[in-house]
Amino acid sequence: MSFLWPIVLGVLVTFLTIRVAGMLVLMGQEQFAVLYPWVALVRSPLLRIDYGSAVAIGQMLLYFQFPIYGFIAGAVLYMSNSLTRAFFVVFSGHLAALIAFIAIAIFHP
């Protein structure tokens, strides 16, 4: 049962973050990337994904990013029985994507 509640929490958080993302898009790409760094990475021109595919993948990630985080947290929680470790794994994955987006924004001409 401890495996399922992070996934349910990820689905519930998605409804809230979709509303917040609507406001962040108006503020610019950088603010949006704080909440959805994987979407921003997919839409990055450095990856050279054509526009249609990037939009489609980005839309899927918009709705599935937090349930995927919940799945990962649930798997880590199931294997290690440590809530701290599960949070750290999800947070570090999110932070890695954010750092990659910032590095691309700074170093890509």
C-alpha positions as CSV (number, residue, x, y, z in Angstrom):
1,M,0.0,0.0,0.0
2,S,2.9,2.4,0.6
3,F,3.7,2.1,-3.1
4,L,0.4,3.6,-4.2
5,W,0.0,6.7,-2.2
6,P,2.9,8.6,-3.8
7,I,1.3,7.9,-7.2
8,V,-2.1,9.2,-6.0
9,L,-0.4,12.2,-4.5
10,G,1.4,12.8,-7.9
11,V,-2.0,12.7,-9.7
12,L,-3.6,15.2,-7.3
13,V,-0.6,17.5,-7.5
14,T,-0.9,17.5,-11.3
15,F,-4.3,19.2,-11.1
16,L,-2.8,22.0,-9.0
17,T,0.3,22.4,-11.1
18,I,-1.6,22.7,-14.4
19,R,-3.3,25.8,-12.9
20,V,0.0,27.2,-11.8
21,A,1.7,26.4,-15.1
22,G,-1.0,28.5,-16.9
23,M,0.2,31.5,-14.9
24,L,3.9,30.8,-15.2
25,V,3.7,30.6,-19.0
26,L,2.7,34.2,-19.0
27,M,5.8,35.1,-17.0
28,G,8.3,33.4,-19.4
29,Q,10.0,30.2,-20.2
30,E,12.4,30.4,-17.2
31,Q,9.7,30.5,-14.6
32,F,7.8,27.7,-16.3
33,A,10.9,25.6,-16.3
34,V,11.2,25.7,-12.5
35,L,7.9,23.8,-12.3
36,Y,8.2,21.7,-15.5
37,P,11.9,21.3,-16.4
38,W,11.4,18.2,-18.4
39,V,8.9,19.9,-20.7
40,A,11.4,22.8,-21.1
41,L,14.2,20.4,-22.0
42,V,12.1,18.6,-24.6
43,R,11.2,21.9,-26.2
44,S,14.9,23.0,-26.2
45,P,16.3,23.6,-29.7
46,L,19.5,21.8,-28.7
47,L,17.8,18.5,-28.7
48,R,16.6,19.1,-32.3
49,I,13.2,17.5,-31.9
50,D,10.9,18.7,-34.5
51,Y,8.3,21.2,-33.3
52,G,5.2,18.9,-33.6
53,S,6.9,16.1,-31.7
54,A,8.3,18.5,-29.0
55,V,4.8,19.9,-28.4
56,A,3.2,16.5,-28.2
57,I,5.9,15.1,-25.8
58,G,5.7,18.3,-23.8
59,Q,1.9,18.0,-23.4
60,M,2.3,14.4,-22.3
61,L,5.0,15.4,-19.8
62,L,2.8,18.2,-18.5
63,Y,0.3,15.7,-17.3
64,F,2.5,12.8,-16.5
65,Q,5.5,14.4,-14.8
66,F,4.2,14.4,-11.3
67,P,2.6,10.9,-11.5
68,I,5.9,9.6,-12.8
69,Y,7.6,11.3,-9.8
70,G,5.0,9.6,-7.6
71,F,5.8,6.2,-9.3
72,I,9.6,6.7,-8.7
73,A,9.0,7.8,-5.1
74,G,6.7,4.8,-4.5
75,A,9.3,2.4,-5.9
76,V,12.1,3.9,-3.8
77,L,9.8,3.9,-0.8
78,Y,8.9,0.3,-1.4
79,M,12.5,-0.8,-1.8
80,S,14.2,1.3,1.0
81,N,11.2,2.1,3.3
82,S,12.7,5.6,3.7
83,L,10.6,8.6,2.9
84,T,13.6,10.9,3.0
85,R,15.4,8.8,0.4
86,A,12.3,8.8,-1.9
87,F,12.0,12.5,-1.6
88,F,15.7,13.0,-2.3
89,V,15.6,10.8,-5.4
90,V,12.7,12.7,-6.9
91,F,14.0,16.1,-5.9
92,S,17.5,15.3,-7.4
93,G,15.9,14.2,-10.7
94,H,13.9,17.4,-10.9
95,L,16.9,19.5,-10.0
96,A,19.1,17.7,-12.6
97,A,16.6,18.6,-15.3
98,L,16.4,22.2,-14.1
99,I,20.2,22.5,-14.1
100,A,20.4,21.0,-17.6
101,F,17.8,23.5,-18.8
102,I,19.7,26.4,-17.3
103,A,23.0,25.1,-18.8
104,I,21.4,24.9,-22.2
105,A,20.0,28.4,-21.9
106,I,23.4,29.8,-20.9
107,F,25.7,28.0,-23.2
108,H,23.6,27.4,-26.3
109,P,24.1,30.2,-28.8
